[in-house]
Amino acid sequence: MLIGLVSVSFICVVQAYFLVRLARAVFNFEDKIEVALDKIDESYGVIGEILERPLFYDSPEVREVHNQIGTVNAYLLSVASDLAVVETEHEEEE
């Protein structure tokens, strides 16, 4: 009886250890996502301001860079909105 109680207690302690370790990993990942979303939001604002400015140089290379910045801007918005949807769904479940 005592051996069974000791082994069950040991198993509970091991499970608690791994549960806390997993929880820390999840919280660290969530913090990193929040920081990344904040940085993406800042970059999106800066890129939006740059795209509003008129081009004074009529080179095809400059126009291509401007188009690529617009493309990256769209991708950043897409990634940020996808991550925000995941975060919103998580909050609704709670």
ABEGO torsion letter per residue (X at the ends): XAAAAAAAAAAAAAAAAAAAAAAAAAAAAAAAAAAAAAAAAAAAAAAAAAAABBBABABAAAAAAAAAAAAAAAAAAAAAAAAAAAAAAAAAAX
